[in-house]
Amino acid sequence: MIVARYYNNKDVRIEELPVPVIGPGEILVKMRASGICGTDVMEWYRVKKGPRILGHEISGEIIESQSSKYKVGERVFVSHHVPCGQCKYCQAGNHTACDTLHQGNYDPGGYSEFIRIPQINVERGVYVLPEHVSYEEGTMIEPLACGVRGLRLIDVRAGQTVLILGAGVSGLMNVVLAKLKGARVVVTDINAFRLNKARELGADEVINAAQEVKLTADKVIICTGAFGAIDQAFRCVDKKGVVLLFAIPNRDIPLPIPDFWRKELTVTSSYGAAPVDLEESLELISTGKVKVRELITDRLPLSNIQEAFDLVVGAKDSLKVVLKSG
């Protein structure tokens, strides 16, 4: 089978590996669609862990099963990270802090023709796709779930003003989710294509980030790694407001301590998604409340993964880039 091994953003190589052999309780999935996540092109983060086979937004067809829960032929989305359900973090509802979640994965990775799903992932991270949900839409379950979790953590509500800094895929999903909550949504970016898309998806106001942004927001969601977004967030967040680090820059951020103290601000972060978020995400997609197909701009075969990475890194008129296999 072919796989794509990541060395750096400009060096993603097509290689060959044997098809994985599954064991008791496991399944083998033929990858039909695999999304490229923005974190996969965060080179400063990925290179130090490479070379490796990335990819964690997959959907596909079960072609072998040693599990009593799932059978050959079922169309599934598979979560790469799953919590144990037993530790103190899981018991407190903080599943994304679970050590098991951070240590697990599937074999060898989502940028692969065939993927072995370990037993714990089979038990806790496989979701059968409804017939009307396509493989491409299935790749959006995990990234949308990350947005679901982020908005839940900062308690976005009707009547609030939410400022979203960055209108890439994650920013646009947060636009849709915040509008579903009844919030007023303002979006900034420097890319006209993305700002137009934000407006199409319901943003109440869009602003070119090159301009000075003069507003106050109850919640500010940072969906860009651009360091200038940090300063912008603190200039715009209202008293008792919350700044959510949905995306992160590649170095530590300074806190404006006097304002932080006097305005009683909260700065928090959001990593990944828990099972409850994945279930809600699938429901939102299945019912059509979030039309994720509108965010998929490019579809390429797995063998063209370097071209796909170039599209994501270029960040021009591309949003979600999905790889296809077979």
Secondary structure, 3 states (H helix, E strand, C coil): CEEEEEEECCEEEEEECCCCCCCCCCEEEEEEEEECCHHHHCHHHHHHHCCECCCCEEEEEEEEECCCCCCCCCEEEECCCCCCCCCHHHHCCCHHHCHHHHHCCCECCCCECEEEECHHHHHHCEEECCCCCCHHHHCCHHHHHHHHHHHHHHCCCCCCEEEEECCCHHHHHHHHHHHHCCCEEEEEECCHHHHHHHHHCCCCEEEECCCCCCCCEEEEEECCCCCHHHHHHHHHEEEEEEEEECCCCCCCCCCCHHHHHHCCCEEEECCCCCHHHHHHHHHHHHCCCCCHHHHEEEEEEHHHHHHHHHHHHHCCCCCEEEEECC
